[in-house]
């Protein structure tokens, strides 16, 4: 498959936000302290062994439960999964995600791997499996929580679990993160449209278009503008022409 559906296109954008902060290794302890390292290894139980000097002579054990998460540079297996995902080689994502998750779930990349796997399952309308995958990612969350939450919303909407999705969207709308809040307005608009509330859907899409400045929320704003035009056309509202001409850079 070389073309993404509308839902997957929204998820693909998050991929660009998933890089680690720098290429260093570190552990964030329970008290928020950042412990730098040269290398980090993890066993199956989640216990860590940090190499803290280049000679390899100084090592520090950290037990599971003593840290929030660890982070290492992006592994080549994760790069391969991202490339397969971006090029539509979804079978490769599904076959590679499991082994990569087991290897890196305690090293900062388990949540992102689950995001990629779950997004493929959303694209294939395997919503129950996607929900389980995103939940698994949440259990080892490091720095990729935002993308997991977005994926979970798509899975819940696919399962017609609007009652579970709506509280998540309301929390996301209040986020200080423009991209997160804009995503939530668009998702709520999509939910309204699917339930036949076209006017409410238009209003939510317009909030995305008008409330957020140019920046991280731009892809969501572009999608919202497109949906406003489409819905107004369906409603035989001639104002669709005004919105089609709108310059999102100026909001006019």
N, C-alpha and C positions, 0 to 999 in steps of 0.2 A: 504494500500500500504506500503510495507516494504522496497522497493528499490527505490533509487532516480535516476532520469535521470541525464544526464551529466550536464545540466544547473543547476538543483537543487543541485547537488553535489558541484558546484562552489559556490552557494549561502549558502549552509550549513556551509562552512568554516567560513564565516563571523560571524556566530553565536558565535563562540568562542571569537570574538573581542568585544562583545556587553555588557560586564559587566560595571556597574557603577564604577567610580573611588572611591574605598573605599565603606563603608557602611554608610556614613554620609549624612545628608540632607543639602542642600545649595541652594542659588539662585544666579545666575549671573545677575547682573544689567546691564542696558544699557551701562554704562561707563566701564564695565568689572570687576567691584568690585564683589568679592565673599562674600556673607553674609551667615555665617553658621547658622544652626538652629537645634533644637532638633526634631522638627516635622513641617510638612508643610501641610496645607489643601488648596484646591482650590474650588471655586464655578464654576457654569456652564459658567460664563462669563470670567473666567480666572483670576479673582482677587485672590490673595493669602493671607493667614494668617499664619505667621511664629511664632512658639513657640520658643523663643530664650533662655529659661532657663529650667532646669529640673523640677523646681517647677510648671511650667505651668502658672506662674503669669505674665510673661512678654511676650507680643505678639506684633507682628509688621505687620500691613497691607501693602501689596504691590499691587498696581493696575496693571491690564494688560496694557502693554505699557510702564511700568517702568522697566521691566526686559527682558532679552533675553530668559532665560529658568530657570526652577527649576529642582531639582533632589532629589529624595528620594531613599532609598534602594529598590532593585528590589522587586516588589510586588509578592505575591504568585501566583496571577493570571498569571503574565508574566512568572514565572517559569513553571507553568503548560502548557502554550502555547508553550514554548521552548521544553519541554519534549514531547508534542504531535507532534510537528513539526519534532523533531529528530527521533521519532519512526514511522513516516509516518502516524499518525492518523490525516489526513488532515481535515476531517469533524469536528473534535474537535477544530482544529485551527480556522476554519471559523466560527463556532458557538460561540466560546469564544472571538474572536478578537473584535467584535463590542462593547459588554459591557465593556471589559477591556479598550478599547480606550476611551470611554466616561468617564470612571472613572479616567484614568491616563494621559490623553492627555496634561494636563498642569503641570504634575508632573514628566516630564523627560522621559516618556516611550511611549508616543503616536507614535513617529516615529519608534521605534523598533517594536511595535505591528503591525504597518502598513507594516513594512518589512516582518514580518512573514506571515501575511495575503496575501500580494502581491506575495510572493514567492510561496505560495500554488497555487495561481491563475496562475502564470507563469507555474508551473508544469502541471497544467490542461489545459494549452493553452488558458486560459481566459485572453488574453493579454490586451484587452481594459479595463477590470475590474482591472487588475493589475496596469495599468498605472494610473487609477483614484485613486487607493489605495496608490500608492507611492506618488502621488501628494498631497493627504491628509496628508500623513506623513510629507512631506516637509513643510506644513503650521504650523506644531508644532515641527519643528526639534530642537533637543537638542544636544546630543552627538553622534547620530547615523546616521549622514548625509552620511557617506561613504557607508554604506550598502544600504541606500535608492538609492543613485546614481547608484550603481551597479545593483540593482534590476530594476531601470528605464531603464537602457541600455538593459537588457534582454527583458523587455516589448516592447520597441521600435523595437528591432530586430524582435521580434515575430509578430509585426504589419507591418513588412516590411517598417518601417519608418527610413530607413538608413540615409536619409538626416537630420533627427533630432538627430540620435545617433552619427553620425560622429563628429560633433563639440564637443559633450560631451567627446568622446573618445580622441580627440586631446588635450583637456584641461587636462584630466586625465593622459595622457602620460607624460605631463610636471610636474606632481606632484612630490614633494619631498618624498612622501610616496611610498616606493618600492612596497608594495602590491597593492596599487591603480594603479600605473603605469604599473606593470606587468599584472594586470587584463585587463587594457585598451589595451595593445598590443595583448593579447590573444583574446579579443573581436573583435578587428579590424581584426585579422587573421581569426577568425571564419566568419566574414562578407565577407572577400575576398574569402574564400573557398566556401561559399554559393553562391557567384556570379561568381564562376568558375575561379577565379584568384588564382590558386593553388601555383604558384611560389611566389607571393606576400604574400600569407598566410604563406608559409614556412619561408620566411624572417622575418615576424613579430613574429612568434613563436620562431625563433632562437634568436631574440632580447631578448625575455623573458628568454630564457635558458642562454644566454651568458652575458647579461648586469648586472644582479642582483646577489649580493652575497648571500650565504646561510643565511637564516633568514626568516623574515615574508613572503617573496615572494615564499618560497619553494613549496607550493601547486600549485601555478600558473606555476612554472618552471617544475614541474613534469607533469602537464597537457600539457604544451607546448612541452615537449620532446615526450610524447606519440603521440601528433598530428603530429609532424614532421615525426616520423617514419611511421605513417599511410599514410600521404600525399605522402611521397617519394615512398612508396610501390605502391600507386595508379599511380604514375608517372613512374613506372618501373625504378626508380633511385636506383642503388645498394648501394648508400651511406646510405640508411636507417639502414644498419647493423652497421655502425660506430656510429650512434646516439643512437641506441638501447643499445650499450655497454657503452655509456657515463656515467661517474660518475659525477653527478651534484655537489657533494661536492668539486670536484677539477676542474670541467669544462672540463675534458679531457676524 
